[in-house]
Amino acid sequence: MTSFIHVPRRLEVHHSYRARVYNHSQVADSFDRNGWTTSKLWNVGNYYSRRRWGNWETPDYEELKHELKSHNKYKGLHSQSS
């Protein structure tokens, strides 16, 4: 019996954090704007990727990053969220 072990090229670690917001009235507008901008950028990336896959091409990481960072909505993100 032969077994194969898949070894990824790069290990990616993702963390999730939970927080409580006690001053909701002071930060609600900022959170709303950040969430709206993020959803728009998600749509830009999704559209770009699907368009490339429709042509039987695999989207390159650098191309996708350039597509997102050059979009006007990217400038609307807070520096710590982008």
C-alpha positions in Angstrom: 0.0 0.0 0.0 1.3 3.4 -1.0 0.4 6.6 0.8 1.0 10.1 -0.3 1.4 13.1 2.0 0.4 16.5 0.6 2.9 19.1 1.9 1.7 22.7 1.2 4.2 25.2 -0.1 3.3 27.8 2.4 1.4 27.5 5.7 -1.3 30.1 6.1 -2.6 30.8 9.5 -5.9 32.7 10.1 -7.0 34.0 13.4 -10.4 35.2 14.5 -10.9 37.6 17.4 -14.0 38.5 19.3 -14.4 41.9 20.8 -17.1 43.9 22.6 -17.8 47.4 21.5 -18.9 49.5 24.5 -19.1 52.8 22.6 -21.2 51.6 19.7 -22.8 55.0 19.1 -19.4 56.5 18.6 -18.1 53.9 16.1 -21.2 52.6 14.3 -20.8 54.9 11.3 -17.2 54.0 10.8 -18.0 50.3 11.0 -20.8 50.7 8.6 -18.7 52.6 6.0 -15.9 50.0 6.4 -18.2 47.1 5.9 -19.9 48.7 2.9 -16.5 49.4 1.3 -15.3 45.9 2.0 -18.3 44.4 0.4 -17.8 46.5 -2.7 -14.2 45.3 -3.0 -15.3 41.7 -2.5 -17.6 42.2 -5.4 -14.8 43.6 -7.5 -12.6 40.7 -6.8 -15.3 38.2 -7.4 -16.3 39.8 -10.7 -12.6 39.9 -11.8 -12.0 36.2 -10.9 -15.2 34.9 -12.5 -14.4 36.8 -15.7 -10.9 35.2 -15.8 -12.3 31.8 -15.1 -14.9 32.3 -17.8 -12.0 32.5 -20.3 -10.4 29.4 -18.8 -7.7 31.4 -17.1 -6.6 31.2 -13.5 -6.5 34.6 -11.8 -3.0 35.4 -10.6 -2.5 36.7 -7.1 -0.5 39.7 -8.1 -3.0 40.7 -10.8 -5.9 40.4 -8.4 -4.1 42.4 -5.8 -3.4 45.1 -8.4 -7.0 45.1 -9.5 -8.2 45.6 -5.9 -5.6 48.2 -4.8 -6.1 50.3 -7.9 -9.9 50.4 -7.3 -11.2 53.8 -6.0 -13.0 52.0 -3.1 -9.7 50.7 -1.8 -8.7 54.3 -0.9 -11.8 54.5 1.3 -10.6 51.8 3.7 -8.9 52.6 7.0 -5.2 51.8 6.8 -5.5 49.1 9.5 -8.3 47.3 7.6 -6.6 47.0 4.3 
